Amino acid sequence: MANEGYLDEIEINDVKKVEEELYSTLDSEYKEFMKSMIKDKITDEMKEAMRKICKKVLKKF
């Protein structure tokens, strides 16, 4: 997330909240996706999916 600039507009005090929300979202809505990211080689499609998930989480902040 940080490497892609997604946190550039987030207040420093909110970074931990964003991180917690991202992990919560991944755990509750994207379990199978996360299993495949851990198990398989990360593809460009997986990276794009992760970007979309990050954008979804950041909309809350």
Secondary structure, 3 states (H helix, E strand, C coil): CHHHCCCCCCCHHHHHHHHHHHHHHHHHHCHHHHHHHHHCCCCHHHHHHHHHHHHHHHCCC
